[in-house]
Amino acid sequence: MAQGNGQRTALVTGAAGSIGGSIVTQLAADGLRVVAVDLSAERLEALADNVPGLLTVVADVSTAEGVAAAVDAAGSDLDVVCNSAGVSDGGASIEELDDDVWERVLRVNLSSVYLMCNRVTPALLARGHGVIINVASVAGLRGGRAGAAYTATKWAVVGMSQNIASSLGPDGVRCHALCPSRITGAVAMTQGVRRTERGRFRAERDAGRPPAGRPEDVAEVAAFLVDERAHHLNGLAVPIDGGWLAF
């Protein structure tokens, strides 16, 4: 997986979450130098205990300052960016939302992706190669899988990813959106979030769907897409859902 004679560098946001942590672990195992970014210093420290050589950065990537800190830590040899930071809206439908929840979900789930992609793409274009992986959701492919704010942001992430792919692909920068369904252990995203009445209804309604996937299922897809074997794949929105959308 090396680029030329040097070691490739990957930057992963939301790295202390279950999906982000699995992506960090997988990419490091594949030989990449990984920069793990999250708000939780404690969980980053626990991750670093299990991933030798991991560089950790405590930063809020929903802010320009946090993104700048992460990009600076990664350095000039950045090849892979994985935007995995995200929060839930508790499954709130449009009338259950309040403005504070809307703004927070929009900032963390969407603005962080914009800020990171905006800041890293000039360097990737200058080098003539790079891969961006944005963690979206099946809620970015169907309208009834989550709350209104979460769904809106994940649709936007899918659209932004495909726009980046179509715009920058000819210049060597690939971009994909990963669209997982329920994933076991995805607790960081929902911490402190109260599930609404309609959110509980959705959870009960979908309980009979295919079983939840593992964080590793998402990480393995990410690892393949950043590999040179996937050089002719670009602009994908990949359901990682055990066939959920087929039901």
C-alpha positions as CSV (number, residue, x, y, z in Angstrom):
1,M,0.0,0.0,0.0
2,A,3.0,2.3,-0.1
3,Q,3.0,5.3,-2.3
4,G,6.4,5.3,-4.1
5,N,9.1,4.6,-1.6
6,G,7.6,6.4,1.3
7,Q,5.0,5.6,3.9
8,R,1.6,6.9,3.3
9,T,-0.1,9.1,5.9
10,A,-3.8,8.9,6.9
11,L,-5.7,11.4,9.0
12,V,-8.9,10.0,10.7
13,T,-11.4,12.2,12.5
14,G,-13.8,10.8,15.1
15,A,-11.0,8.4,15.8
16,A,-12.2,7.6,19.4
17,G,-15.5,6.3,18.1
18,S,-16.1,2.7,17.3
19,I,-16.0,3.2,13.5
20,G,-13.2,5.7,13.5
21,G,-11.2,3.6,15.9
22,S,-11.6,0.6,13.7
23,I,-10.5,2.5,10.7
24,V,-7.4,3.8,12.5
25,T,-6.5,0.3,13.6
26,Q,-7.0,-1.2,10.1
27,L,-5.0,1.5,8.3
28,A,-2.2,1.2,10.8
29,A,-2.1,-2.6,10.4
30,D,-1.9,-2.0,6.6
31,G,1.3,0.0,7.1
32,L,0.0,3.6,7.0
33,R,1.2,6.3,9.4
34,V,-2.0,7.3,11.1
35,V,-3.0,10.6,12.7
36,A,-6.0,10.1,15.0
37,V,-8.2,13.1,15.8
38,D,-11.0,13.4,18.4
39,L,-12.3,15.5,21.1
40,S,-11.8,12.8,23.8
41,A,-8.2,12.7,25.0
42,E,-9.0,9.8,27.3
43,R,-10.4,7.6,24.5
44,L,-7.6,8.6,22.1
45,E,-5.1,7.5,24.8
46,A,-6.8,4.2,25.1
47,L,-6.7,3.8,21.3
48,A,-3.0,4.7,21.2
49,D,-2.3,1.9,23.7
50,N,-3.4,-0.6,21.1
51,V,-1.9,1.0,18.0
52,P,1.8,1.4,18.1
53,G,3.2,4.6,16.6
54,L,-0.2,6.3,16.5
55,L,-0.1,10.1,16.6
56,T,-3.1,11.6,18.4
57,V,-4.5,15.1,18.2
58,V,-7.2,16.4,20.5
59,A,-9.2,18.8,18.4
60,D,-12.8,19.9,17.5
61,V,-12.9,19.4,13.7
62,S,-16.2,21.2,13.5
63,T,-14.1,24.4,13.8
64,A,-11.6,25.8,11.5
65,E,-9.0,26.0,14.3
66,G,-9.5,22.3,15.1
67,V,-9.1,21.3,11.4
68,A,-6.0,23.4,11.1
69,A,-4.4,21.7,14.2
70,A,-5.2,18.2,12.7
71,V,-3.8,19.0,9.3
72,D,-0.7,20.6,10.7
73,A,-0.1,17.4,12.8
74,A,-0.4,15.2,9.7
75,G,2.2,17.2,7.8
76,S,2.9,17.6,4.1
77,D,2.8,13.9,3.2
78,L,-0.9,13.4,3.7
79,D,-2.4,10.8,1.3
80,V,-5.6,9.6,2.9
81,V,-8.3,11.5,4.8
82,C,-11.2,9.8,6.6
83,N,-13.9,12.0,8.0
84,S,-15.6,9.9,10.6
85,A,-16.7,12.4,13.3
86,G,-20.5,12.5,13.8
87,V,-23.3,12.9,16.3
88,S,-26.9,11.7,16.5
89,D,-30.1,13.8,16.7
90,G,-31.8,11.2,18.8
91,G,-34.0,10.1,15.8
92,A,-36.0,13.4,16.0
93,S,-38.4,14.0,13.2
94,I,-38.8,17.6,12.0
95,E,-41.4,18.7,14.6
96,E,-39.4,17.2,17.4
97,L,-36.2,19.1,16.6
98,D,-35.0,22.2,18.3
99,D,-32.6,24.7,16.8
100,D,-29.7,23.8,19.1
101,V,-29.8,20.1,18.1
102,W,-30.1,21.1,14.4
103,E,-27.1,23.4,14.6
104,R,-24.9,20.9,16.5
105,V,-25.7,18.0,14.1
106,L,-25.1,20.3,11.1
107,R,-21.8,21.5,12.5
108,V,-20.4,18.1,13.5
109,N,-21.7,16.0,10.7
110,L,-21.5,18.3,7.7
111,S,-19.4,21.4,8.4
112,S,-16.5,19.3,9.7
113,V,-16.4,17.4,6.4
114,Y,-16.5,20.6,4.4
115,L,-13.8,22.2,6.5
116,M,-11.5,19.2,6.3
117,C,-12.0,18.6,2.6
118,N,-11.6,22.3,1.8
119,R,-8.3,22.5,3.7
120,V,-6.7,19.3,2.5
121,T,-7.6,19.2,-1.2
122,P,-5.2,21.9,-2.4
123,A,-2.2,19.8,-1.1
124,L,-3.6,16.6,-2.5
125,L,-4.1,18.3,-5.9
126,A,-0.6,19.7,-5.8
127,R,0.8,16.2,-5.2
128,G,-1.5,14.7,-7.9
129,H,-3.0,11.9,-5.7
130,G,-5.1,11.3,-2.6
131,V,-8.2,9.6,-1.3
132,I,-10.9,11.0,0.9
133,I,-13.3,8.7,2.7
134,N,-16.4,10.4,4.2
135,V,-18.5,8.3,6.7
136,A,-22.1,8.9,5.8
137,S,-25.0,6.5,6.5
138,V,-27.8,4.6,4.9
139,A,-29.7,7.6,6.2
140,G,-27.9,9.4,3.4
141,L,-29.5,7.1,0.8
142,R,-33.1,6.8,2.2
143,G,-35.2,9.3,4.0
144,G,-36.8,7.2,6.7
145,R,-33.8,5.6,8.5
146,A,-33.0,8.3,11.1
147,G,-34.0,11.8,12.4
148,A,-34.5,14.8,10.1
149,A,-31.2,16.6,11.0
150,Y,-29.0,13.5,10.8
151,T,-30.7,12.5,7.5
152,A,-30.2,15.9,6.0
153,T,-26.5,16.0,6.9
154,K,-25.8,12.5,5.6
155,W,-27.5,13.2,2.3
156,A,-25.3,16.3,2.1
157,V,-22.2,14.3,2.8
158,V,-23.0,11.8,0.1
159,G,-23.6,14.6,-2.4
160,M,-20.5,16.5,-1.4
161,S,-18.4,13.3,-1.8
162,Q,-19.7,12.7,-5.3
163,N,-19.1,16.3,-6.2
164,I,-15.5,16.1,-5.0
165,A,-15.1,12.8,-7.0
166,S,-16.4,14.3,-10.2
167,S,-14.5,17.6,-9.8
168,L,-11.1,16.4,-8.6
169,G,-11.0,12.8,-9.9
170,P,-9.3,13.8,-13.2
171,D,-6.6,15.4,-11.2
172,G,-5.9,12.3,-9.1
173,V,-8.1,12.8,-6.0
174,R,-10.7,10.1,-5.3
175,C,-13.6,10.5,-2.9
176,H,-16.1,8.0,-1.5
177,A,-19.0,8.0,1.0
178,L,-19.4,5.0,3.3
179,C,-23.1,4.3,4.2
180,P,-23.3,1.9,7.2
181,S,-26.5,0.9,8.9
182,R,-26.6,0.0,12.6
183,I,-23.2,-0.7,13.9
184,T,-22.5,-2.5,17.2
185,G,-20.7,-0.4,19.8
186,A,-21.4,3.0,18.2
187,V,-21.8,4.7,21.5
188,A,-19.7,7.9,21.2
189,M,-22.0,9.4,18.6
190,T,-25.1,9.0,20.8
191,Q,-23.6,9.9,24.2
192,G,-25.8,12.5,25.9
193,V,-28.5,12.3,23.2
194,R,-32.0,11.6,24.2
195,R,-33.9,9.4,21.8
196,T,-37.2,11.0,20.8
197,E,-40.6,9.3,20.5
198,R,-40.3,8.9,16.8
199,G,-36.7,7.8,17.2
200,R,-37.8,5.0,19.5
201,F,-40.5,4.0,17.0
202,R,-37.8,3.7,14.2
203,A,-35.6,1.6,16.4
204,E,-38.4,-0.8,17.2
205,R,-39.6,-0.9,13.6
206,D,-36.2,-1.7,12.3
207,A,-35.3,-4.3,14.9
208,G,-36.2,-7.1,12.6
209,R,-34.0,-5.9,9.8
210,P,-30.6,-7.6,9.1
211,P,-28.5,-7.7,12.3
212,A,-26.1,-4.8,13.2
213,G,-22.7,-4.8,11.6
214,R,-19.3,-4.6,13.2
215,P,-17.2,-1.5,13.1
216,E,-14.6,-3.6,11.4
217,D,-17.0,-4.2,8.5
218,V,-16.8,-0.5,7.8
219,A,-13.0,-0.3,8.3
220,E,-12.3,-3.1,5.9
221,V,-14.3,-1.3,3.1
222,A,-12.4,1.9,3.8
223,A,-9.1,0.1,3.7
224,F,-9.9,-1.4,0.3
225,L,-11.0,1.9,-1.2
226,V,-7.8,3.7,-0.2
227,D,-5.7,0.9,-1.6
228,E,-4.2,1.2,-5.1
229,R,-6.3,-1.9,-6.1
230,A,-9.3,0.5,-6.0
231,H,-7.6,3.1,-8.2
232,H,-10.4,3.1,-10.8
233,L,-13.2,3.4,-8.2
234,N,-14.4,6.9,-7.5
235,G,-17.5,8.7,-6.2
236,L,-19.1,5.6,-4.6
237,A,-21.8,5.7,-1.9
238,V,-21.3,2.3,-0.5
239,P,-24.1,0.7,1.7
240,I,-22.5,-1.4,4.4
241,D,-25.8,-2.7,5.7
242,G,-26.2,-6.4,5.4
243,G,-28.8,-5.9,2.7
244,W,-30.9,-3.5,4.8
245,L,-31.8,-1.3,1.9
246,A,-33.1,-4.3,0.0
247,F,-35.9,-4.8,2.5
